[in-house]
């Protein structure tokens, strides 16, 4: 399973070396980071399944699913870019107090 991820990272790095557009470069770098996190997750999953004595077909199924999820995220990143999910409420600015009202209060 990690061979597919390694091949994907090498392909992304090859495309990155030939890219000149800064936005596309950022997407390729982000996609490579997603694959790196996917490789780490697959390694942790594999290392945690070994002491639990999972059957080899079950291990392959879990690692294959992680590979498919990772490659799906890479595809989404390359096609659509990052999605901003964080939204902060923006309040309408309060009207400034009028100058003559402040001056009248000072008298």
N, C-alpha and C positions, 0 to 999 in steps of 0.2 A: 504494500500500500504506500509506503513512503517513497517508492520509486516513482510513482505517479506525481507525488507532490514535488519531489526533486526535479523531475522533468518540467513541471509547470514553472517552478522558480527559475530554472535555467532559461526557459522560453521567455518569461517576463523580463529577465535581465538582458537577454539578447535584444528584445524589443526596446528596452529602456536605453541601451547603448546607441540605437539608431534614431531615437526620438529627439525632436528639436523643439516641440511645442511644450511650454512649461506646464500647462494644465494636464496634458496627456502624460507627461513625466510624473506628475504628482499622483495620477490615477494608477500608473504602473507600480510606483513605489508602494502605494497603499495596498494594491493587490498582492504584491510580494510579501508585505507584512502579514496580510491575512493568511497566506499560505504558510508562513513561518509559525504563526499561532496555531494553525491547524496541525502542523507537524508536531509541535509541542504537545498539543492535546492528544494526538494519536499515540505519542510515546508514553504519556502518562496513563492513558487508557490501557495500552498494552502491558505496561509494567504493573498496573493494578489488577489485571486479569490473570496474570501468571500465578501469583500466590493463591488465588481463589480457585485455581485448577479448572478454568473455563475450557470447554472443548474447543479444539482448533476451528471447527466451522463457525461456532458462535463468535470466537475472537475475530475471525475474518469478516463476519457479517457486521460487527460493530465497527471495525476499522474501515470497512468499505462504506458504511453509512457516514462516518466522519469525513472520509475522503469526498464523498458526493456532496455533503453539506459545504465543505470548504471550497470545492470547485464551483459550486453554485454561488457562493458569496463572491468569489473572484469574478465570475461572469457578470454578476449584478454590478459590481464596482466598475468594471471596465465599460459596461454599457450605459449605466445611469449615473455613476459617480456617487459620492456620499449623500445620504439623506439627512437633513437637519431635523432631528426630532425634538430638540430642546426649544421650547418657546417660553419666553418670559413675558408676563403681562406688562404692557406699557401704559402707564397712566397718562391721562391728558394733563398738560401743564396747567397749574392753577393760574388764574389771571393775576397779574401784578397789581398791587394796590395803586390807586391813583395818586398822583403827586400832590394835588391840591388838598386831598383829604389828609395826607400826612402833614402838610404844612399847617393846615387849620388846627390839627391836634397839638401842634407844638406851641401855638399861641397861648 
